[in-house]
Amino acid sequence: MGRRRQAVTIRHVAADAGVSLQTVSRVINDHPRVSDKMRKSVQASIDKLGYVPSIAAQRMSGSRSYLILAINDRDRTIADWCERQGTDWVDQMLLGGMLKCAEFGYRLMIELVDTHSDHVERELRATIAALQPDGVILTPPHSENPLITGLLSDQKITFARIGSIAEGDGIALTMDDEHAARLATEHLLALGHRRIGFISGSSEYALSQWRIDGWRAAMAAAGLDCRGLLAEGDFSFESGLRAAGQLLNGASEPVTAIIASNDRMTLACLEFARDKGLAIPADLSLVSFDNTPIIHFAQPPLTAIDQPVAETTARAVELIIAAQRGQPVPDEPVIVPAALVERQSTAAPRPAIARAS
């Protein structure tokens, strides 16, 4: 058997460069008190030996863990995984966050925390003590939970709040949900729709109200009345069915288009409409939010607002690392804009006579 190759360590780099372990550690940790000449010399030895800094080596300076922790809602995440319906919020977080962390020599970890738990503060405190992250990324509804944000502030941990524009500590980032809802509504208005129903998301999430506000603003700009066109959902398939029934059965003049606040509720609308004998998009146009894999394979494929989760997580990582390095970060919420992806679920409404026949 061949001999096992000896791992290259920080000691090998120090010996090759003719410097101390502390100097190599400073170069690895991008310490400002290292001359350009010394930095280039140590980096040349790193490249020659093929040394890959470990988290343990990076922690030799004692000031950083080179770990960023992303916290997601436990109940909703586990439900998504168990149902195996192709929802990919966590996947997109990993895509954006892990790749961006790798650019800077950091690692990303995701923890699930139950925001409804009476023990959320104790649970998070134990997680932070065990991992000692340099920064934390909060996703809704954690991003506006005062127990969580207060704990991170008290412990002087840099954190980003995705889906939050509230004043307070932390770096606020938004995917501009209000504008995204306006885009969806304006798309349907341009096709000729006037009775455009909207299905809201869970009231726990501030972004649910932002989306309602965007829809209402676009309708008002077109001189249209929204009364009777808003149905309440909670992001579940079942709530989408109930809301679709309200919009399609509960009014003397049913809607000709529906915008639903996530893909599951839009798929529920699709199922309800088919059971009612409606063709999509001839009789009813549908626009979804999120643009997860499940709607790409619907029949017809659904027009959707694409939520830039990966890009937003990557931006959060960049800002946390910038703050760690003493660089200024924005005081105002950082906007990572969503986009409308047009597919085959939207079309001009049929004339009123044809619909009534």
Residue pairs with C-beta under 8 A, 6 or more apart in sequence:
8 49
8 50
8 51
8 52
9 51
9 57
10 21
10 24
10 25
10 28
10 51
10 53
10 57
10 60
11 21
12 49
12 51
13 24
13 42
13 45
13 46
13 49
13 51
14 20
14 21
14 23
14 24
16 45
16 48
16 49
17 23
17 24
17 41
17 42
17 44
17 45
19 38
19 41
19 42
21 60
22 60
23 34
23 38
23 42
24 42
25 31
25 57
25 58
25 60
25 61
26 33
26 34
26 61
27 34
27 38
27 39
27 42
27 43
27 46
28 53
28 57
28 58
28 105
29 58
29 60
29 61
29 63
29 64
30 325
31 61
45 51
46 53
53 105
55 65
55 66
55 67
55 107
58 64
58 66
58 105
59 65
59 66
64 134
64 324
65 131
65 132
65 133
65 134
66 105
66 106
66 107
66 134
67 106
67 107
67 108
67 109
67 131
67 132
67 133
67 134
68 97
68 101
68 106
68 107
68 108
68 109
68 133
68 134
68 135
68 136
68 137
68 317
68 320
68 321
69 108
69 109
69 110
69 111
69 127
69 128
69 131
69 133
69 135
69 136
69 137
70 93
70 97
70 108
70 109
70 110
70 111
70 136
70 137
70 139
70 313
71 110
71 111
71 112
71 113
71 124
71 136
71 137
71 138
71 139
71 142
71 148
72 89
72 90
72 93
72 110
72 111
72 112
72 113
72 139
72 142
73 112
73 113
73 114
73 115
73 139
73 140
73 141
73 142
74 112
74 113
74 114
75 114
75 116
76 235
77 89
77 90
77 112
78 112
80 87
80 89
80 90
85 264
85 294
86 292
86 293
86 294
87 263
87 264
87 290
87 292
87 294
88 292
88 293
89 139
89 292
89 309
90 110
92 309
92 310
92 313
93 110
93 137
93 139
93 309
93 310
93 313
94 108
94 110
95 310
95 313
96 309
96 310
96 311
96 312
96 313
96 314
96 317
97 108
97 137
97 310
97 313
97 314
97 316
97 317
98 108
99 314
100 313
100 314
100 317
100 318
101 107
101 108
101 317
104 317
104 321
106 134
106 317
106 321
108 317
109 131
109 133
111 127
113 120
113 123
113 124
113 127
113 142
113 148
114 120
114 123
115 141
115 142
115 145
115 148
117 123
120 145
120 147
120 148
121 147
121 148
121 151
124 148
124 151
125 151
128 136
128 151
128 155
128 157
133 157
134 157
134 158
134 320
134 321
134 324
135 157
135 158
135 159
135 160
135 317
135 320
135 321
135 323
135 324
136 152
136 157
136 158
136 159
136 160
136 320
137 159
137 160
137 162
137 313
137 316
137 317
137 320
138 145
138 148
138 149
138 159
138 160
138 161
138 162
138 164
138 170
139 162
139 163
140 162
140 163
140 164
140 204
140 205
140 206
140 207
141 204
141 205
142 148
143 149
143 161
143 162
143 163
143 164
143 170
144 161
144 163
144 164
144 166
144 206
149 159
149 161
149 168
149 169
149 170
152 159
152 169
152 170
153 169
153 170
158 171
158 320
158 323
158 324
159 169
159 170
159 171
159 320
160 170
160 171
160 172
160 173
160 316
160 319
160 320
161 170
161 171
161 172
161 173
162 173
162 174
162 175
162 312
162 313
162 316
163 173
163 174
163 175
163 177
163 205
163 206
163 207
164 170
164 172
164 173
164 174
164 206
164 333
165 172
165 174
165 206
165 333
166 172
166 206
171 316
171 319
171 320
171 323
171 329
171 330
171 334
172 332
172 333
172 334
173 312
173 315
173 316
173 319
173 333
173 334
173 335
173 336
174 207
174 333
174 334
174 335
174 336
175 207
175 307
175 308
175 309
175 312
175 335
175 336
175 337
175 338
176 335
176 336
176 337
176 338
177 207
177 210
177 211
177 214
177 338
178 210
178 211
178 213
178 214
178 217
179 214
179 337
179 338
180 211
180 214
180 289
180 305
180 307
180 337
180 338
180 340
181 198
181 210
181 211
181 212
181 213
181 214
181 215
181 218
181 259
181 305
182 214
182 215
182 217
182 218
183 305
183 338
183 339
183 340
184 215
184 259
184 287
184 289
184 305
184 340
185 196
185 198
185 214
185 215
185 218
185 219
185 259
186 218
187 287
187 303
187 340
187 342
187 346
188 196
188 257
188 259
188 285
188 287
188 346
189 196
189 218
189 222
191 257
191 285
191 346
191 347
191 348
191 349
192 348
192 349
193 256
193 257
193 285
193 348
193 349
194 222
194 224
194 256
194 349
195 229
195 253
195 254
195 255
195 256
195 257
196 215
196 219
196 224
196 229
196 255
196 256
196 257
196 258
196 259
197 229
197 230
197 231
197 247
197 255
197 257
197 258
197 259
198 211
198 212
198 215
198 226
198 229
198 230
198 231
198 258
198 259
198 260
198 261
199 231
199 232
199 233
199 239
199 240
199 243
199 244
199 247
199 258
199 259
199 260
199 261
199 265
199 269
200 208
200 209
200 211
200 212
200 230
200 231
200 232
200 233
200 261
201 207
201 208
201 211
201 233
201 234
201 235
201 261
201 262
201 265
201 289
202 208
202 233
202 234
202 235
203 209
203 232
208 261
211 261
211 289
212 230
215 226
215 259
216 226
219 225
219 226
219 229
220 226
228 250
228 251
229 247
229 255
231 242
231 243
231 244
231 246
231 247
232 239
232 243
233 239
233 240
233 242
233 243
233 260
233 261
233 265
235 261
235 262
235 264
235 265
236 264
236 265
237 264
237 265
237 267
237 268
238 268
239 265
239 268
240 260
240 264
240 265
240 266
240 267
240 268
240 269
240 272
241 268
241 271
241 272
243 260
243 265
243 268
243 269
244 258
244 268
244 269
244 272
244 273
245 272
247 254
247 255
247 258
248 254
248 255
248 272
248 273
248 276
248 278
248 284
249 276
255 284
256 283
256 284
256 285
256 349
256 350
256 355
257 284
257 285
257 286
257 287
257 346
257 349
258 266
258 269
258 284
258 285
258 286
258 287
259 286
259 287
259 288
259 289
260 266
260 268
260 269
260 286
260 287
260 288
260 289
261 289
262 288
262 289
262 290
263 288
263 289
263 290
263 291
263 292
263 294
263 295
263 302
263 304
264 294
265 288
266 286
266 287
266 288
266 289
266 295
266 302
266 304
267 294
267 295
267 298
267 302
269 284
269 286
270 280
270 286
270 298
270 302
270 345
273 280
273 283
273 284
273 286
274 280
278 284
280 286
280 300
280 345
281 300
281 344
281 345
281 346
281 347
282 347
282 350
283 350
283 355
285 303
285 345
285 346
285 347
285 349
286 302
286 303
286 345
286 346
287 302
287 303
287 304
287 305
287 340
287 345
287 346
288 295
288 302
288 303
288 304
288 305
289 304
289 305
289 307
290 304
290 305
290 306
290 307
291 304
291 305
291 306
291 307
291 341
295 301
295 302
295 304
298 345
300 343
300 344
300 345
301 343
301 344
301 345
302 343
302 345
303 340
303 341
303 342
303 343
303 344
303 345
303 346
304 340
304 341
304 343
305 338
305 339
305 340
305 341
306 338
306 339
306 340
306 341
307 338
308 336
308 337
308 338
308 339
311 336
312 336
315 334
315 336
319 329
319 330
319 334
322 328
322 329
323 329
349 355
